[in-house]
């Protein structure tokens, strides 16, 4: 079975990006993050995501690169990102940073609300935390594997969940889970024309409840 050329190109770009040195999907999205308490929130006012909402992830929006934060003030110092298919960001080519601030690898996906209170809401999940990057890496691998198997429906429909573990020093740590409910065709218009919001730097906890998940019915 041969895939449509657009899907084949998307998977090829994702494979290249996955293998490249860690490398924007835009400045206008509402930023999505998980709090240290395991709650998913978005926007400057940190509105909590309804647990019954479903979001479609557009594979074409996968991006990777680097970000630099001032750990003391929590201020975003610099960021360099590239979407899959673009030339990767090379760490050696990044500008020097003020003393004490380092570049960190960062990955991202854009999501659009398909069902629930967040329907039609467009979000950007950008993370440099270990748990966040792991959640995106798992999702990316599933998309690539599905495309390589000849499936054209490679856009995952997900619920935003979390899980936790006990750290000897820091206690209960929450980590994000992008739980796939089903697979959809890649939206023709993609995740585009995002809701405009002033860019606000939102730092994600370095390590993040997996709640009971209700599956979407057809």
Beta strands, then each sheet from edge to edge (+ up, - down):
strand 1: 30-34
strand 2: 40-42
strand 3: 47-48
strand 4: 54-57
strand 5: 63-70
strand 6: 75-83
strand 7: 103-115
strand 8: 122-127
strand 9: 155-167
strand 10: 171-184
sheet 1: 3+ 2- 1+ 8+ 7- 4+ 9- 10+
sheet 2: 3+ 2- 1+ 8+ 7- 5+ 6-
end
